[in-house]
Amino acid sequence: MSGGGVAFLKGAVIVPATAKHTATVIFLHGLGDTGHGWAEAMKSIASSHIKYICPTASIMPVTLNHGYRMPSWFDLYSLTSGVMEDENGIKEAAKGVHSVIDDEMQQGIASDRIMIGGFSQGGALALYSGYTYSKPLAGLVGLSCWMCLYKQLPKENSTIPVLQCHGDCDTTVSYQWGKLSSDYIKTFNNTSHMFNTYPGMMHSSCAKEMTDVKDFINKHLPADASKI
């Protein structure tokens, strides 16, 4: 495992494949959380051939929360679109995600058998990491999130399958911001992008959303790679 992968995976929760490991899902938690909660969520929708990696972000002061230290992938100044972003922090975090992908490839998993997903801040990082990775990926999942640094997005994987999910009662990351991010992505990826709305859902998840995530993962990471 490369040095970058080791650093990024410190404290990660791994749900191993229970059959032959032929695909990997990397799932990133939201601000202030850890990999444990989403590892349990991944277990609930797990397929036997897939390994699930749920890293935990480093603890850092977060401007949005008055400098309080908590697990965070990068600094956040606001949860409103159009404000300054932590460009350096986002790019460094994306390098960490890329290093985990590289490590999986060194273990024999092709890049197009690897998917990145995340919730809230983790979803924003997942989308950015996927669109800035130089090799093809199986797909991206963004839950209750937004597209960060969109003005300088290189769009390496412009046709990658994407599932975005958002509750229409989200008061933390607004539904409108999620929809605007989706609309932007569709300007260059309008053939393989889905945006699912969940009526009444706030900044959380629900059973229907997790079923949709499971169906998306299984569609793009089937047990038999030849059936993609």
Secondary structure, DSSP 8 states (H G I E B T S, - for coil): --HHHHHHTTT-EEE--SS---EEEEEE--TT--HHHHHHHHHHT--TTEEEEE----EEEEGGGTTEEEE-SS--S-SSTTS---HHHHHHHHHHHHHHHHHHHHTT--GGGEEEEEETHHHHHHHHHHHT-SS--SEEEEES---TTGGG---TTTT--EEEEEETT-TTTTHHHHHHHHHHHTTT--SSEEEEEETT--SS--HHHHHHHHHHHHHHS-SSGGG-
